[in-house]
Amino acid sequence: MASFLKKRADTIFLDFSQLTAFIAEDRSFSCNGIDLLCMDGLVVRDLGRRGSQDVAFRFEALQTLESLDIPIINPPPAIARAANKFATSLALQHAGVPTPRTIVTTSPEEASNALQKYGKVVSKPLFGYKGKDILLLEEGDEAKLRRVLEKDGLIYLQEFIASTSPRDIRAFVVGGRVLGAIYRVAPPGQWISNLARGGHAEPCPVTSELEDLAAGSSRAVGTVYCGVDLLETCEGLKVIEVNGTPSGRGIFEALGVNVTEAIADHVMKLQA
């Protein structure tokens, strides 16, 4: 919000937990008492995560606003695609972006077969965030695997890719341009490197390979701005996730890059 105010844009912070839709002879959408139909555009930082029903409501509201020619950043289809790891994996594979082998299944037998085939896999919630509920499963962990299936109804498994350093790469893309990248380094003795789980950020050089993959991943998912997470492998970089609502804290601390200013620049150009 501060980046828009610096550009003298008339800016309002809206809390989507206060979203209201009124449907009668006509329809209206408001948030915090503000008429959303009067907005020149909306930049979505978070849809909220109370439950499936209210997230679905907020998403449908955004889709309706977009259909009324109100620019939504990121576009609703991109928000949905980035939030759903299965949809992200499909989009990356379709675009030819290298990504770890992945299986999504509701079958305990197929999940066990994948575990035996790969030997070691990473289980992630389909709609997870901030590294929560991520599990490393090995042969013999069938009981843990079945507990995930019982709790969630399905399981998303990616092959585990070992690295000499427990880290990944987060590249930030705005308007198809890579602003910079950081290594997210896991805490000592840990393998999950998310900053929200105790990891720390270090500068990462932006190679042509990294730039091409990050920009290509953003195009594949349809985002205006995003964080692209990659792993270093013996076959080159592989993209594991695309975050449609990334935090800019790590890249600011490591590189001094303020991604919100780039987002504000992009949005203001759309309004010009």
C-alpha positions in Angstrom: 0.0 0.0 0.0 2.8 2.4 0.8 4.3 2.0 -2.7 1.0 3.1 -4.2 0.7 6.1 -1.8 4.2 7.2 -2.8 2.9 7.4 -6.4 0.1 9.6 -5.1 -2.5 6.9 -6.0 -5.8 7.0 -4.1 -5.3 3.8 -2.2 -7.5 1.9 0.3 -6.6 -1.2 2.2 -9.5 -3.7 2.1 -9.8 -6.7 4.5 -11.6 -9.4 2.5 -13.0 -11.0 5.7 -15.4 -8.0 5.4 -16.6 -8.8 1.8 -20.3 -8.6 1.2 -22.3 -9.3 -2.0 -25.9 -8.1 -2.4 -28.0 -9.7 -5.1 -31.5 -8.4 -5.9 -32.7 -6.5 -9.0 -29.1 -5.5 -9.4 -25.9 -6.6 -7.6 -23.4 -4.9 -5.4 -20.1 -5.8 -3.8 -18.6 -4.0 -0.9 -15.7 -4.4 1.6 -15.2 -2.4 4.7 -18.2 -0.3 3.5 -16.4 0.6 0.2 -18.2 0.0 -3.1 -15.9 -2.3 -5.1 -17.7 -1.5 -8.3 -16.2 2.0 -8.0 -12.6 0.7 -7.9 -10.2 1.3 -10.8 -8.4 -2.0 -9.8 -7.7 -4.4 -7.0 -4.3 -5.8 -6.0 -4.9 -9.1 -4.2 -2.4 -9.9 -1.5 -4.3 -12.7 0.2 -7.7 -14.3 -0.1 -7.7 -15.5 3.5 -7.9 -19.1 4.6 -10.8 -19.6 7.0 -12.4 -22.4 5.1 -13.3 -23.7 1.6 -16.7 -21.9 1.5 -15.6 -18.4 2.2 -12.5 -18.7 -0.1 -14.8 -19.9 -2.9 -17.1 -16.9 -2.2 -14.2 -14.5 -2.4 -12.9 -16.1 -5.6 -16.3 -15.9 -7.3 -16.6 -12.3 -6.3 -13.3 -11.5 -7.8 -14.2 -13.3 -11.0 -17.4 -11.3 -11.2 -15.6 -8.0 -10.7 -13.1 -8.9 -13.4 -16.0 -9.7 -15.8 -17.2 -6.1 -15.1 -13.8 -4.8 -16.5 -12.2 -4.1 -13.1 -8.6 -5.1 -13.3 -7.6 -7.7 -10.7 -4.0 -8.3 -9.9 -3.3 -11.2 -9.9 -6.1 -12.3 -12.2 -8.6 -14.7 -10.5 -7.7 -17.7 -12.7 -4.0 -17.2 -11.9 -4.8 -16.9 -8.2 -6.6 -20.2 -8.3 -4.0 -22.0 -10.4 -1.1 -20.9 -8.2 -3.0 -21.8 -5.0 -3.7 -25.3 -6.2 -0.4 -27.3 -6.5 -2.0 -29.9 -8.8 -3.1 -27.1 -11.2 0.3 -25.5 -11.0 2.1 -28.8 -11.8 -0.2 -29.3 -14.8 0.4 -25.8 -16.1 4.2 -26.1 -15.7 4.3 -29.5 -17.4 2.1 -28.2 -20.2 4.4 -25.3 -20.8 7.5 -27.5 -20.8 8.9 -26.1 -17.6 11.1 -28.8 -15.8 9.5 -29.8 -12.6 9.9 -32.9 -10.3 7.9 -36.0 -11.0 4.6 -35.7 -9.2 1.6 -37.9 -8.4 -1.7 -36.8 -7.0 -4.1 -39.6 -6.0 -7.0 -40.6 -3.9 -5.9 -44.2 -3.9 -3.9 -45.6 -1.0 -2.5 -48.3 -3.3 -1.2 -45.8 -5.9 0.3 -43.6 -3.2 2.1 -46.6 -1.7 3.3 -47.6 -5.2 4.7 -44.1 -5.7 6.5 -44.2 -2.4 8.1 -47.6 -3.3 9.0 -46.3 -6.8 10.7 -43.1 -5.7 12.0 -44.3 -2.3 11.6 -40.9 -0.8 8.9 -38.3 -1.5 7.6 -35.0 -0.3 4.0 -34.8 0.7 2.4 -31.3 0.4 -1.1 -30.0 1.1 -2.8 -29.2 -2.2 -3.6 -25.7 -0.8 -0.8 -25.4 1.6 1.2 -22.3 2.4 4.3 -21.2 4.4 5.7 -24.7 4.4 3.0 -26.0 6.8 2.2 -29.7 6.9 4.9 -30.7 4.5 6.2 -34.2 5.2 9.3 -36.2 4.0 8.2 -39.8 3.5 10.4 -42.8 3.0 9.8 -46.5 2.4 8.2 -47.8 5.6 6.2 -44.6 6.2 3.0 -46.1 4.7 1.1 -45.4 8.0 1.9 -41.6 7.7 0.9 -41.7 4.1 -2.4 -43.2 4.9 -3.1 -40.7 7.6 -2.6 -37.8 5.1 -5.1 -39.6 2.8 -7.6 -40.1 5.6 -7.3 -36.4 6.7 -7.3 -34.7 3.3 -9.0 -37.3 1.0 -6.1 -37.2 -1.4 -2.3 -36.8 -1.4 0.1 -34.8 -3.5 3.6 -36.3 -3.7 6.7 -35.0 -5.4 9.9 -37.0 -5.8 12.5 -35.9 -3.2 15.5 -34.3 -4.8 18.5 -34.4 -2.6 20.9 -31.4 -2.5 24.3 -30.8 -1.0 22.9 -27.7 0.7 19.4 -27.7 2.2 18.1 -24.7 0.3 15.9 -23.7 -2.6 15.7 -20.6 -4.7 12.9 -18.0 -4.7 12.8 -15.8 -7.8 10.5 -12.8 -7.9 8.7 -12.0 -11.2 6.6 -8.8 -11.9 5.2 -8.2 -15.4 7.3 -11.0 -16.9 10.5 -9.5 -15.5 12.7 -11.2 -12.9 13.5 -8.6 -10.2 15.9 -10.8 -8.3 16.3 -14.1 -6.6 17.3 -15.4 -3.1 18.5 -18.6 -1.7 16.2 -19.8 1.1 18.5 -21.7 3.4 17.1 -24.2 5.9 18.0 -23.9 9.6 20.7 -26.3 10.8 19.5 -29.9 10.9 16.4 -29.1 8.9 15.4 -29.6 5.3 12.5 -27.2 4.9 13.8 -23.8 3.8 10.7 -21.6 4.0 11.4 -18.3 5.7 8.3 -18.8 7.7 9.8 -22.0 9.1 13.0 -20.5 10.2 15.0 -20.4 7.0 17.0 -17.3 6.1 17.6 -15.5 2.8 20.9 -15.0 0.9 21.5 -13.4 -2.4 21.2 -15.7 -5.4 22.7 -14.8 -8.8 20.2 -14.6 -11.6 21.5 -16.8 -14.4 19.9 -16.9 -17.9 18.5 -20.4 -17.0 16.9 -19.1 -13.8 15.5 -16.0 -15.6 14.0 -18.1 -18.4 12.4 -20.6 -16.0 11.0 -18.1 -13.6 9.5 -15.9 -16.3 8.2 -19.0 -18.1 6.6 -20.3 -14.9 4.9 -17.0 -14.4 3.5 -17.1 -17.9 2.4 -20.7 -17.5 0.4 -19.9 -14.4 -0.8 -16.5 -15.7 0.4 -14.3 -12.9 1.3 -10.7 -13.1 3.5 -11.0 -10.0 4.7 -14.1 -8.2 7.4 -15.9 -6.4 8.8 -18.9 -8.3 10.5 -21.7 -6.2 13.2 -23.8 -7.8 15.5 -26.6 -6.8 19.1 -27.1 -7.9 19.5 -30.6 -9.4 22.1 -32.5 -11.3 19.9 -32.0 -14.4 19.6 -28.3 -13.9 17.0 -26.2 -12.1 13.5 -27.5 -11.6 10.5 -25.5 -10.6 8.6 -26.8 -7.6 6.0 -24.1 -6.9 4.6 -20.8 -8.0 3.4 -18.5 -5.2 0.7 -16.0 -6.3 0.9 -14.0 -3.1 4.6 -14.0 -2.2 6.1 -12.1 0.7 8.7 -9.6 -0.4 10.5 -9.6 3.0 13.3 -12.0 2.1 14.3 -10.3 -1.2 14.2 -6.9 0.5 16.4 -8.1 3.4 18.9 -9.9 1.1 19.0 -7.6 -1.9 17.2 -4.4 -0.9 14.7 -4.9 -3.7 11.2 -3.7 -2.9 8.9 -5.8 -5.1 5.8 -3.8 -4.1 7.2 -0.8 -5.9 7.5 -2.8 -9.1 3.9 -4.1 -8.6 2.7 -0.5 -8.1 4.6 0.6 -11.3 3.0 -2.2 -13.3 -0.5 -1.4 -12.0 -0.2 2.3 -12.5 0.9 1.7 -16.2 -2.3 -0.3 -16.7 -4.3 2.7 -15.5 -2.4 5.2 -17.7 
